[in-house]
């Protein structure tokens, strides 16, 4: 299902190591693991604090924020930081400034500002907009098509006098700033730029060498063999903008809009504790404790489906399976009167919606070719991500409690939309 956009090439270091007379398959896997540890883990931690920032509002709401700030109607729904569409230059800026400066700086600034609510959340949303497309673009430059989904899964997995809800924001602020400072010293640059720097730096003056020149050659060669875009082409604004007119790229972005980190997943993140509290009648403490188990199960399922997708080289079927499971889980979540069935629905919906995050990222990465086309596609992804987040935060209206039928119907519709989009893209990309 649109899983082989680049015909005739299929390379994965973990299954079919790249032909390299000087490096054994074991050495090739060791190089990939080094990249995983220094790139994916650090980006995953930064993405985690970004997701916590987006999701901590629901925890704070249950812990007393709504009462103390006198938030009524849709005032709570307007708090999430989804102004990301105003900052769409992440891929271009990360190429110009480098991952260390760009990603560490925006993470530090949004960490400093996150102790405020609505006004500052606008700034946070703009800064987070630069992070997501830049990080996805950076990951895609280091791996072949069928190495990406597991990496995207790890990237997403690794998501006194003050009132208790205020401490949620303060602790998150400190954690984000600390990780931003650490990331400056750990993050690595694009493979072509690091190879160039290494080759021009002598052993007597070199202060940081992540891989040897031969290991960089292996990374670049396997990407070139897989999709022939390892070398950065000169920036061409016309070509960059023309990529945004490709209907297939917009369809890939709409998949992300429908049910990954946008409409469904964001809705669950922002309103699940409130559904526990208001819809199922759990206490404040129980609502907060029950928030974690569905996400633990989601992490397990995310890893399994990502492994399955990379191992058997499928993308579309994974998206369809998760979307259909979401369609099953959402009605069980709120349209029954038994808490046990409601909880089962919460697990199904949370597991499937979040598992589609790396699946959609990998689906897009497999079906775009050329670094600036890939960068433009990442920008569209995040723009539609922001739009879906806005929808997801507004369709669960306070007047619809406790079942939130409008929001649930919207999420079911977008999940069906994923199935239709994947089927429609079959053979087109």
Protein Blocks (a to p, Z undefined) as FASTA:
>chain_A
ZZambghiacdfklmgcddfkbcfklmmmmmmmmmmmmmmmmmmmmmmmmmmmmmmmmmm
mnommmmnopghjlmmmmpccklmmpcklmmmmmmnopklmmmmmmmmmmmmmmpcklmm
mmmmmmmmmmmmmmmmmmmmmpcfklmmmmmmmmmmmgojacfklmmmmmmmmmmmmmmm
mmmmmpccdfklmmmmmmmpcfklpcbdfbafklmmmmmmmmmmmnopmbccdddfklmm
mmmmpmklmmmmmmmmmmmmmmmmmmmmmmmmmmmmmmnopafklmmmmmmmmmmmmmmm
mmmmmmmmmmnopaklmmmmmmmmmmmmmmmmmmpcbfklmmmmmmmmmmmmmmmmmmmm
mmmmmmggcjklmmmmmmmmmmmmmmmmmmmmmmmcfklpcklmmmmmmmmmmmmmmmmm
mmmmgokZZ
